[in-house]
Amino acid sequence: MIKICGITSRDDAQVAAEAGASAIGLMFYDKSSRAVGVDQADGIVAGLSPWVGRVGVFVNPPADLVWQAIHAAQLTILQFHGEESPEFCGQFGLMTMKAFRVKDESSLDQLSDYPTDAWLLDAYSPAGHGGTGEKFNWDLAIAAKNRGRPIVLAGGLTADNVGDAITRVQPFGVDVSSGVEISPGRKDPEKVRKFVVEAKAAYASLG
C-alpha cells in the first residue's frame, strides 16, 4: 500500500490517484493543519477511482464523527491516532489501522493489545500526533513485524528515502504526508509522483 495522507482538496486527491497511489488519507481532526470537515469530504473524493482507498484519520473522535465521515467520504479504511481502545476501533465494520508513535522499544509493548488489520508506525514527537516529518529507528519497525500484524511505515518518508525504507523494513505499506508537500495540506504534484515511482520500484525489487 502506498498512501498519500493529509489530502485537503479534490485536485490533490486526483494527483495522488493519477500518480498511482493506492490510498489517500483525510484528516478528520480539527487540531491538525491538514484537517478537513465532514462537509468537505464528499467534494474531495468526488470522481476518485474506486480502486483508490479512502482512509479516514482520527484522533480520539466521538463515534458519531467516525460514522458521519464514513458516509460522507465513502471511507474504506479507518486509522486511529489517539488513545482509542481496541473496542472502539473495532466497532465500525471497516478495515482498521491503529497508529503508534514510536519512541523506543517499549513503544511496541502495546501493539498486541490492538487486533486491528494493520499497525501504523509513526515517529514520536511531542509536537503532535503525526505529520511532523520526523523519522524513527526502522529497526523497531522490523521488530514490530514479528508481532503478528501487517506494518504500515510512516514518519519522515520522502522520495529520497522511501526505497531504502521498503528494502530494509519490507512493510505492508508506506504512508507520507509532509514529505510530499509544498506547505501543510498542499501537495507538490512532482514530489507525489516521484514518491510513488520510488516506492513502487522498491516493492517490485522485493519480488
Summary of the structure (lengths in Angstrom):
residues: 207
radius of gyration: 15.5
end to end distance: 15.1
largest distance: 42.9
contacts: 712
relative contact order: 0.17
helix: 37%
strand: 22%
